[in-house]
């Protein structure tokens, strides 16, 4: 009950052959609209640090960095940090 006001945007991915045409931007906008229509107040996401294109895209959609999760992922034995981002929907 205490967290019903929050949603998570997870796993936005566009095949490299189709990038640059605004698909990711459209997907993010649609997810934000769905979250608003569902009555959510906050939308959260995490993005790997160094993925500057994705971070810029989320910032353009209104998301702001609210923290860093150290060692959020382990890929082939290498730890990656993630930026935690939030969009207030009200």
Biopython code that builds the backbone (N, CA, C, O; Angstrom):
import numpy as np
from Bio.PDB.StructureBuilder import StructureBuilder

atoms = [
    (1, "UNK", "N", (0.811, -1.195, 0.000)),
    (1, "UNK", "CA", (0.000, 0.000, 0.000)),
    (1, "UNK", "C", (0.858, 1.265, 0.000)),
    (1, "UNK", "O", (0.505, 2.259, -0.634)),
    (2, "UNK", "N", (1.978, 1.224, 0.708)),
    (2, "UNK", "CA", (2.803, 2.408, 0.864)),
    (2, "UNK", "C", (3.519, 2.809, -0.418)),
    (2, "UNK", "O", (4.025, 3.926, -0.522)),
    (3, "UNK", "N", (3.564, 1.914, -1.387)),
    (3, "UNK", "CA", (4.306, 2.206, -2.611)),
    (3, "UNK", "C", (3.437, 2.168, -3.862)),
    (3, "UNK", "O", (3.966, 2.121, -4.972)),
    (4, "UNK", "N", (2.147, 2.186, -3.710)),
    (4, "UNK", "CA", (1.246, 2.126, -4.861)),
    (4, "UNK", "C", (1.349, 3.343, -5.775)),
    (4, "UNK", "O", (0.909, 3.290, -6.923)),
    (5, "UNK", "N", (1.908, 4.405, -5.296)),
    (5, "UNK", "CA", (2.010, 5.641, -6.070)),
    (5, "UNK", "C", (3.201, 5.633, -7.025)),
    (5, "UNK", "O", (3.367, 6.560, -7.818)),
    (6, "UNK", "N", (4.039, 4.579, -6.952)),
    (6, "UNK", "CA", (5.269, 4.528, -7.740)),
    (6, "UNK", "C", (5.206, 3.452, -8.819)),
    (6, "UNK", "O", (4.581, 2.405, -8.650)),
    (7, "UNK", "N", (5.876, 3.747, -9.933)),
    (7, "UNK", "CA", (6.036, 2.767, -10.995)),
    (7, "UNK", "C", (7.485, 2.727, -11.426)),
    (7, "UNK", "O", (8.264, 3.619, -11.090)),
    (8, "UNK", "N", (7.849, 1.696, -12.168)),
    (8, "UNK", "CA", (9.219, 1.542, -12.648)),
    (8, "UNK", "C", (9.215, 1.346, -14.155)),
    (8, "UNK", "O", (8.498, 0.500, -14.691)),
    (9, "UNK", "N", (10.027, 2.142, -14.818)),
    (9, "UNK", "CA", (10.261, 1.975, -16.255)),
    (9, "UNK", "C", (11.473, 1.065, -16.372)),
    (9, "UNK", "O", (12.552, 1.394, -15.878)),
    (10, "UNK", "N", (11.298, -0.073, -17.022)),
    (10, "UNK", "CA", (12.363, -1.071, -17.042)),
    (10, "UNK", "C", (12.533, -1.645, -18.444)),
    (10, "UNK", "O", (11.555, -1.991, -19.107)),
    (11, "UNK", "N", (13.770, -1.740, -18.882)),
    (11, "UNK", "CA", (14.105, -2.480, -20.085)),
    (11, "UNK", "C", (13.776, -1.805, -21.404)),
    (11, "UNK", "O", (13.329, -2.474, -22.336)),
    (12, "UNK", "N", (13.985, -0.503, -21.509)),
    (12, "UNK", "CA", (13.773, 0.164, -22.799)),
    (12, "UNK", "C", (14.950, -0.187, -23.701)),
    (12, "UNK", "O", (16.103, 0.070, -23.357)),
    (13, "UNK", "N", (14.653, -0.769, -24.845)),
    (13, "UNK", "CA", (15.709, -1.182, -25.772)),
    (13, "UNK", "C", (15.190, -1.075, -27.195)),
    (13, "UNK", "O", (14.075, -1.496, -27.503)),
    (14, "UNK", "N", (16.023, -0.502, -28.055)),
    (14, "UNK", "CA", (15.721, -0.424, -29.477)),
    (14, "UNK", "C", (16.886, -1.070, -30.223)),
    (14, "UNK", "O", (18.044, -0.726, -29.987)),
    (15, "UNK", "N", (16.587, -1.988, -31.106)),
    (15, "UNK", "CA", (17.615, -2.650, -31.904)),
    (15, "UNK", "C", (18.472, -1.602, -32.605)),
    (15, "UNK", "O", (17.939, -0.624, -33.128)),
    (16, "UNK", "N", (19.795, -1.790, -32.624)),
    (16, "UNK", "CA", (20.683, -0.803, -33.252)),
    (16, "UNK", "C", (20.298, -0.439, -34.688)),
    (16, "UNK", "O", (20.512, 0.696, -35.113)),
    (17, "UNK", "N", (19.740, -1.374, -35.427)),
    (17, "UNK", "CA", (19.355, -1.095, -36.819)),
    (17, "UNK", "C", (18.212, -0.094, -36.919)),
    (17, "UNK", "O", (17.973, 0.478, -37.982)),
    (18, "UNK", "N", (17.504, 0.118, -35.806)),
    (18, "UNK", "CA", (16.330, 1.002, -35.820)),
    (18, "UNK", "C", (16.498, 2.245, -34.955)),
    (18, "UNK", "O", (15.543, 2.991, -34.738)),
    (19, "UNK", "N", (17.706, 2.464, -34.466)),
    (19, "UNK", "CA", (17.951, 3.629, -33.610)),
    (19, "UNK", "C", (18.061, 4.898, -34.441)),
    (19, "UNK", "O", (18.378, 4.861, -35.630)),
    (20, "UNK", "N", (17.793, 6.013, -33.791)),
    (20, "UNK", "CA", (17.918, 7.314, -34.445)),
    (20, "UNK", "C", (16.632, 7.808, -35.065)),
    (20, "UNK", "O", (16.596, 8.908, -35.617)),
    (21, "UNK", "N", (15.578, 7.020, -34.987)),
    (21, "UNK", "CA", (14.313, 7.413, -35.596)),
    (21, "UNK", "C", (13.261, 7.866, -34.601)),
    (21, "UNK", "O", (12.113, 8.106, -34.975)),
    (22, "UNK", "N", (13.644, 7.985, -33.335)),
    (22, "UNK", "CA", (12.708, 8.471, -32.329)),
    (22, "UNK", "C", (11.883, 7.386, -31.655)),
    (22, "UNK", "O", (10.959, 7.695, -30.902)),
    (23, "UNK", "N", (12.199, 6.127, -31.911)),
    (23, "UNK", "CA", (11.418, 5.039, -31.314)),
    (23, "UNK", "C", (11.533, 5.050, -29.795)),
    (23, "UNK", "O", (10.523, 4.947, -29.100)),
    (24, "UNK", "N", (12.747, 5.171, -29.272)),
    (24, "UNK", "CA", (12.929, 5.165, -27.817)),
    (24, "UNK", "C", (12.211, 6.343, -27.173)),
    (24, "UNK", "O", (11.584, 6.189, -26.125)),
    (25, "UNK", "N", (12.293, 7.499, -27.781)),
    (25, "UNK", "CA", (11.596, 8.670, -27.252)),
    (25, "UNK", "C", (10.096, 8.430, -27.218)),
    (25, "UNK", "O", (9.435, 8.770, -26.236)),
    (26, "UNK", "N", (9.555, 7.851, -28.273)),
    (26, "UNK", "CA", (8.120, 7.539, -28.312)),
    (26, "UNK", "C", (7.737, 6.516, -27.250)),
    (26, "UNK", "O", (6.689, 6.647, -26.618)),
    (27, "UNK", "N", (8.567, 5.506, -27.047)),
    (27, "UNK", "CA", (8.292, 4.502, -26.019)),
    (27, "UNK", "C", (8.274, 5.117, -24.627)),
    (27, "UNK", "O", (7.394, 4.816, -23.820)),
    (28, "UNK", "N", (9.245, 5.978, -24.347)),
    (28, "UNK", "CA", (9.308, 6.620, -23.032)),
    (28, "UNK", "C", (8.093, 7.525, -22.829)),
    (28, "UNK", "O", (7.476, 7.510, -21.764)),
    (29, "UNK", "N", (7.750, 8.310, -23.847)),
    (29, "UNK", "CA", (6.571, 9.186, -23.737)),
    (29, "UNK", "C", (5.304, 8.380, -23.490)),
    (29, "UNK", "O", (4.466, 8.775, -22.679)),
    (30, "UNK", "N", (5.157, 7.261, -24.179)),
    (30, "UNK", "CA", (3.976, 6.419, -24.002)),
    (30, "UNK", "C", (3.946, 5.827, -22.589)),
    (30, "UNK", "O", (2.882, 5.755, -21.974)),
    (31, "UNK", "N", (5.090, 5.408, -22.077)),
    (31, "UNK", "CA", (5.146, 4.850, -20.723)),
    (31, "UNK", "C", (4.790, 5.906, -19.682)),
    (31, "UNK", "O", (4.077, 5.620, -18.720)),
    (32, "UNK", "N", (5.285, 7.121, -19.875)),
    (32, "UNK", "CA", (4.969, 8.215, -18.952)),
    (32, "UNK", "C", (3.470, 8.501, -18.988)),
    (32, "UNK", "O", (2.850, 8.696, -17.943)),
    (33, "UNK", "N", (2.895, 8.526, -20.170)),
    (33, "UNK", "CA", (1.456, 8.780, -20.296)),
    (33, "UNK", "C", (0.648, 7.677, -19.615)),
    (33, "UNK", "O", (-0.319, 7.969, -18.911)),
    (34, "UNK", "N", (1.024, 6.436, -19.812)),
    (34, "UNK", "CA", (0.336, 5.318, -19.163)),
    (34, "UNK", "C", (0.434, 5.426, -17.640)),
    (34, "UNK", "O", (-0.538, 5.169, -16.931)),
    (35, "UNK", "N", (1.609, 5.808, -17.144)),
    (35, "UNK", "CA", (1.791, 5.960, -15.703)),
    (35, "UNK", "C", (0.876, 7.048, -15.153)),
    (35, "UNK", "O", (0.261, 6.879, -14.100)),
    (36, "UNK", "N", (0.792, 8.162, -15.871)),
    (36, "UNK", "CA", (-0.099, 9.252, -15.434)),
    (36, "UNK", "C", (-1.560, 8.789, -15.429)),
    (36, "UNK", "O", (-2.300, 9.043, -14.479)),
    (37, "UNK", "N", (-1.956, 8.111, -16.495)),
    (37, "UNK", "CA", (-3.339, 7.640, -16.593)),
    (37, "UNK", "C", (-3.666, 6.617, -15.511)),
    (37, "UNK", "O", (-4.818, 6.491, -15.097)),
    (38, "UNK", "N", (-2.656, 5.892, -15.060)),
    (38, "UNK", "CA", (-2.859, 4.907, -13.995)),
    (38, "UNK", "C", (-2.887, 5.564, -12.614)),
    (38, "UNK", "O", (-3.129, 4.896, -11.610)),
    (39, "UNK", "N", (-2.639, 6.873, -12.568)),
    (39, "UNK", "CA", (-2.674, 7.593, -11.301)),
    (39, "UNK", "C", (-1.393, 7.549, -10.504)),
    (39, "UNK", "O", (-1.381, 7.901, -9.324)),
    (40, "UNK", "N", (-0.310, 7.119, -11.133)),
    (40, "UNK", "CA", (0.966, 7.089, -10.427)),
    (40, "UNK", "C", (1.468, 8.506, -10.193)),
    (40, "UNK", "O", (1.131, 9.426, -10.938)),
    (41, "UNK", "N", (2.279, 8.673, -9.151)),
    (41, "UNK", "CA", (2.814, 9.990, -8.811)),
    (41, "UNK", "C", (4.301, 10.097, -9.105)),
    (41, "UNK", "O", (4.828, 11.199, -9.255)),
    (42, "UNK", "N", (4.989, 8.942, -9.188)),
    (42, "UNK", "CA", (6.431, 8.910, -9.431)),
    (42, "UNK", "C", (6.733, 7.750, -10.367)),
    (42, "UNK", "O", (6.187, 6.657, -10.219)),
    (43, "UNK", "N", (7.610, 8.003, -11.333)),
    (43, "UNK", "CA", (8.098, 6.951, -12.218)),
    (43, "UNK", "C", (9.610, 6.881, -12.033)),
    (43, "UNK", "O", (10.306, 7.889, -12.158)),
    (44, "UNK", "N", (10.116, 5.681, -11.734)),
    (44, "UNK", "CA", (11.534, 5.469, -11.467)),
    (44, "UNK", "C", (12.162, 4.624, -12.563)),
    (44, "UNK", "O", (11.478, 3.856, -13.240)),
    (45, "UNK", "N", (13.474, 4.772, -12.729)),
    (45, "UNK", "CA", (14.226, 3.915, -13.639)),
    (45, "UNK", "C", (15.674, 3.890, -13.196)),
    (45, "UNK", "O", (16.108, 4.722, -12.399)),
    (46, "UNK", "N", (16.413, 2.936, -13.717)),
    (46, "UNK", "CA", (17.853, 2.856, -13.497)),
    (46, "UNK", "C", (18.516, 2.671, -14.847)),
    (46, "UNK", "O", (18.028, 1.928, -15.699)),
    (47, "UNK", "N", (19.641, 3.361, -15.031)),
    (47, "UNK", "CA", (20.361, 3.293, -16.298)),
    (47, "UNK", "C", (21.855, 3.191, -15.985)),
    (47, "UNK", "O", (22.358, 3.880, -15.097)),
    (48, "UNK", "N", (22.550, 2.337, -16.713)),
    (48, "UNK", "CA", (23.970, 2.125, -16.488)),
    (48, "UNK", "C", (24.746, 3.415, -16.717)),
    (48, "UNK", "O", (24.578, 4.081, -17.739)),
    (49, "UNK", "N", (25.601, 3.759, -15.752)),
    (49, "UNK", "CA", (26.450, 4.935, -15.936)),
    (49, "UNK", "C", (27.344, 4.711, -17.150)),
    (49, "UNK", "O", (27.891, 3.625, -17.342)),
    (50, "UNK", "N", (27.483, 5.729, -17.948)),
    (50, "UNK", "CA", (28.238, 5.618, -19.195)),
    (50, "UNK", "C", (27.330, 5.515, -20.403)),
    (50, "UNK", "O", (27.776, 5.734, -21.530)),
    (51, "UNK", "N", (26.067, 5.187, -20.190)),
    (51, "UNK", "CA", (25.099, 5.144, -21.285)),
    (51, "UNK", "C", (24.515, 6.553, -21.432)),
    (51, "UNK", "O", (23.353, 6.815, -21.121)),
    (52, "UNK", "N", (25.379, 7.441, -21.922)),
    (52, "UNK", "CA", (25.042, 8.866, -21.969)),
    (52, "UNK", "C", (23.860, 9.176, -22.874)),
    (52, "UNK", "O", (23.080, 10.081, -22.577)),
    (53, "UNK", "N", (23.716, 8.450, -23.961)),
    (53, "UNK", "CA", (22.581, 8.699, -24.871)),
    (53, "UNK", "C", (21.262, 8.426, -24.147)),
    (53, "UNK", "O", (20.317, 9.205, -24.268)),
    (54, "UNK", "N", (21.194, 7.334, -23.401)),
    (54, "UNK", "CA", (19.970, 7.003, -22.662)),
    (54, "UNK", "C", (19.726, 8.021, -21.560)),
    (54, "UNK", "O", (18.590, 8.453, -21.362)),
    (55, "UNK", "N", (20.761, 8.407, -20.847)),
    (55, "UNK", "CA", (20.608, 9.395, -19.775)),
    (55, "UNK", "C", (20.083, 10.705, -20.342)),
    (55, "UNK", "O", (19.179, 11.307, -19.764)),
    (56, "UNK", "N", (20.630, 11.152, -21.458)),
    (56, "UNK", "CA", (20.143, 12.391, -22.102)),
    (56, "UNK", "C", (18.678, 12.254, -22.510)),
    (56, "UNK", "O", (17.892, 13.187, -22.343)),
    (57, "UNK", "N", (18.319, 11.098, -23.043)),
    (57, "UNK", "CA", (16.932, 10.873, -23.468)),
    (57, "UNK", "C", (15.984, 10.953, -22.276)),
    (57, "UNK", "O", (14.928, 11.581, -22.357)),
    (58, "UNK", "N", (16.363, 10.314, -21.168)),
    (58, "UNK", "CA", (15.513, 10.352, -19.979)),
    (58, "UNK", "C", (15.443, 11.760, -19.395)),
    (58, "UNK", "O", (14.378, 12.196, -18.958)),
    (59, "UNK", "N", (16.558, 12.467, -19.384)),
    (59, "UNK", "CA", (16.548, 13.848, -18.895)),
    (59, "UNK", "C", (15.655, 14.720, -19.770)),
    (59, "UNK", "O", (14.936, 15.574, -19.251)),
    (60, "UNK", "N", (15.687, 14.526, -21.074)),
    (60, "UNK", "CA", (14.829, 15.285, -21.986)),
    (60, "UNK", "C", (13.350, 15.016, -21.717)),
    (60, "UNK", "O", (12.497, 15.864, -21.978)),
    (61, "UNK", "N", (13.056, 13.821, -21.189)),
    (61, "UNK", "CA", (11.671, 13.464, -20.857)),
    (61, "UNK", "C", (11.271, 13.970, -19.470)),
    (61, "UNK", "O", (10.127, 13.796, -19.051)),
    (62, "UNK", "N", (12.208, 14.593, -18.763)),
    (62, "UNK", "CA", (11.902, 15.160, -17.460)),
    (62, "UNK", "C", (12.438, 14.400, -16.264)),
    (62, "UNK", "O", (12.292, 14.856, -15.131)),
    (63, "UNK", "N", (13.057, 13.249, -16.490)),
    (63, "UNK", "CA", (13.638, 12.487, -15.390)),
    (63, "UNK", "C", (14.864, 13.211, -14.847)),
    (63, "UNK", "O", (15.597, 13.859, -15.593)),
    (64, "UNK", "N", (15.079, 13.091, -13.532)),
    (64, "UNK", "CA", (16.236, 13.679, -12.881)),
    (64, "UNK", "C", (16.940, 12.620, -12.062)),
    (64, "UNK", "O", (16.302, 11.758, -11.457)),
    (65, "UNK", "N", (18.267, 12.689, -12.048)),
    (65, "UNK", "CA", (19.060, 11.726, -11.301)),
    (65, "UNK", "C", (18.860, 11.970, -9.805)),
    (65, "UNK", "O", (18.995, 13.094, -9.323)),
    (66, "UNK", "N", (18.537, 10.902, -9.086)),
    (66, "UNK", "CA", (18.311, 11.021, -7.652)),
    (66, "UNK", "C", (19.302, 10.199, -6.840)),
    (66, "UNK", "O", (19.307, 10.264, -5.611)),
    (67, "UNK", "N", (20.132, 9.432, -7.518)),
    (67, "UNK", "CA", (21.121, 8.646, -6.785)),
    (67, "UNK", "C", (21.910, 7.726, -7.699)),
    (67, "UNK", "O", (21.657, 7.636, -8.900)),
    (68, "UNK", "N", (22.864, 7.053, -7.098)),
    (68, "UNK", "CA", (23.698, 6.073, -7.790)),
    (68, "UNK", "C", (23.626, 4.771, -7.002)),
    (68, "UNK", "O", (23.794, 4.763, -5.783)),
    (69, "UNK", "N", (23.377, 3.674, -7.707)),
    (69, "UNK", "CA", (23.451, 2.362, -7.074)),
    (69, "UNK", "C", (24.782, 1.730, -7.474)),
    (69, "UNK", "O", (24.950, 1.316, -8.621)),
    (70, "UNK", "N", (25.724, 1.652, -6.539)),
    (70, "UNK", "CA", (27.017, 1.054, -6.881)),
    (70, "UNK", "C", (26.887, -0.452, -7.093)),
    (70, "UNK", "O", (26.131, -1.135, -6.401)),
    (71, "UNK", "N", (27.641, -0.944, -8.065)),
    (71, "UNK", "CA", (27.656, -2.386, -8.353)),
    (71, "UNK", "C", (26.260, -2.940, -8.585)),
    (71, "UNK", "O", (25.939, -4.036, -8.124)),
    (72, "UNK", "N", (25.443, -2.202, -9.286)),
    (72, "UNK", "CA", (24.062, -2.618, -9.542)),
    (72, "UNK", "C", (24.000, -3.845, -10.438)),
    (72, "UNK", "O", (23.093, -4.667, -10.306)),
    (73, "UNK", "N", (24.948, -3.971, -11.339)),
    (73, "UNK", "CA", (24.981, -5.093, -12.275)),
    (73, "UNK", "C", (26.360, -5.737, -12.246)),
    (73, "UNK", "O", (27.361, -5.084, -11.948)),
    (74, "UNK", "N", (26.395, -7.017, -12.559)),
    (74, "UNK", "CA", (27.669, -7.716, -12.728)),
    (74, "UNK", "C", (27.612, -8.407, -14.082)),
    (74, "UNK", "O", (26.864, -9.367, -14.271)),
    (75, "UNK", "N", (28.404, -7.913, -15.015)),
    (75, "UNK", "CA", (28.427, -8.427, -16.380)),
    (75, "UNK", "C", (29.812, -8.997, -16.650)),
    (75, "UNK", "O", (30.808, -8.273, -16.624)),
    (76, "UNK", "N", (29.866, -10.293, -16.906)),
    (76, "UNK", "CA", (31.140, -10.975, -17.160)),
    (76, "UNK", "C", (32.168, -10.690, -16.073)),
    (76, "UNK", "O", (33.347, -10.483, -16.358)),
    (77, "UNK", "N", (31.712, -10.681, -14.829)),
    (77, "UNK", "CA", (32.603, -10.470, -13.705)),
    (77, "UNK", "C", (32.967, -9.017, -13.442)),
    (77, "UNK", "O", (33.739, -8.726, -12.529)),
    (78, "UNK", "N", (32.422, -8.110, -14.229)),
    (78, "UNK", "CA", (32.711, -6.671, -14.081)),
    (78, "UNK", "C", (31.485, -5.973, -13.507)),
    (78, "UNK", "O", (30.381, -6.117, -14.031)),
    (79, "UNK", "N", (31.679, -5.222, -12.439)),
    (79, "UNK", "CA", (30.577, -4.513, -11.806)),
    (79, "UNK", "C", (30.310, -3.187, -12.514)),
    (79, "UNK", "O", (31.234, -2.474, -12.909)),
    (80, "UNK", "N", (29.033, -2.878, -12.662)),
    (80, "UNK", "CA", (28.607, -1.627, -13.281)),
    (80, "UNK", "C", (27.680, -0.888, -12.323)),
    (80, "UNK", "O", (26.794, -1.480, -11.706)),
    (81, "UNK", "N", (27.901, 0.409, -12.214)),
    (81, "UNK", "CA", (27.028, 1.248, -11.401)),
    (81, "UNK", "C", (25.863, 1.737, -12.250)),
    (81, "UNK", "O", (25.974, 1.845, -13.471)),
    (82, "UNK", "N", (24.744, 2.031, -11.592)),
    (82, "UNK", "CA", (23.589, 2.578, -12.291)),
    (82, "UNK", "C", (23.159, 3.898, -11.660)),
    (82, "UNK", "O", (23.225, 4.072, -10.443)),
    (83, "UNK", "N", (22.721, 4.817, -12.506)),
    (83, "UNK", "CA", (22.071, 6.034, -12.042)),
    (83, "UNK", "C", (20.599, 5.711, -11.817)),
    (83, "UNK", "O", (19.954, 5.097, -12.667)),
    (84, "UNK", "N", (20.078, 6.124, -10.681)),
    (84, "UNK", "CA", (18.655, 5.994, -10.400)),
    (84, "UNK", "C", (18.037, 7.340, -10.752)),
    (84, "UNK", "O", (18.507, 8.386, -10.304)),
    (85, "UNK", "N", (16.972, 7.306, -11.565)),
    (85, "UNK", "CA", (16.335, 8.529, -12.025)),
    (85, "UNK", "C", (14.850, 8.478, -11.688)),
    (85, "UNK", "O", (14.242, 7.409, -11.624)),
    (86, "UNK", "N", (14.282, 9.665, -11.474)),
    (86, "UNK", "CA", (12.874, 9.756, -11.103)),
    (86, "UNK", "C", (12.191, 10.870, -11.881)),
    (86, "UNK", "O", (12.799, 11.891, -12.203)),
    (87, "UNK", "N", (10.921, 10.653, -12.175)),
    (87, "UNK", "CA", (10.088, 11.663, -12.792)),
    (87, "UNK", "C", (8.854, 11.826, -11.908)),
    (87, "UNK", "O", (8.102, 10.873, -11.702)),
    (88, "UNK", "N", (8.648, 13.037, -11.387)),
    (88, "UNK", "CA", (7.447, 13.324, -10.597)),
    (88, "UNK", "C", (6.321, 13.603, -11.564)),
    (88, "UNK", "O", (6.455, 14.442, -12.455)),
    (89, "UNK", "N", (5.214, 12.906, -11.396)),
    (89, "UNK", "CA", (4.123, 12.976, -12.368)),
    (89, "UNK", "C", (3.007, 13.934, -11.975)),
    (89, "UNK", "O", (2.022, 14.067, -12.701)),
    (90, "UNK", "N", (3.150, 14.594, -10.847)),
    (90, "UNK", "CA", (2.102, 15.530, -10.428)),
    (90, "UNK", "C", (2.604, 16.955, -10.400)),
    (90, "UNK", "O", (1.849, 17.869, -10.069)),
]
sb = StructureBuilder()
sb.init_structure("model")
sb.init_model(0)
sb.init_chain("A")
sb.init_seg("    ")
for serial, (resi, resn, name, xyz) in enumerate(atoms, 1):
    if name == "N":
        sb.init_residue(resn, " ", resi, " ")
    sb.init_atom(name, np.array(xyz, "f"), 0.0, 1.0, " ", f" {name:<3s}", serial, name[0])
structure = sb.get_structure()
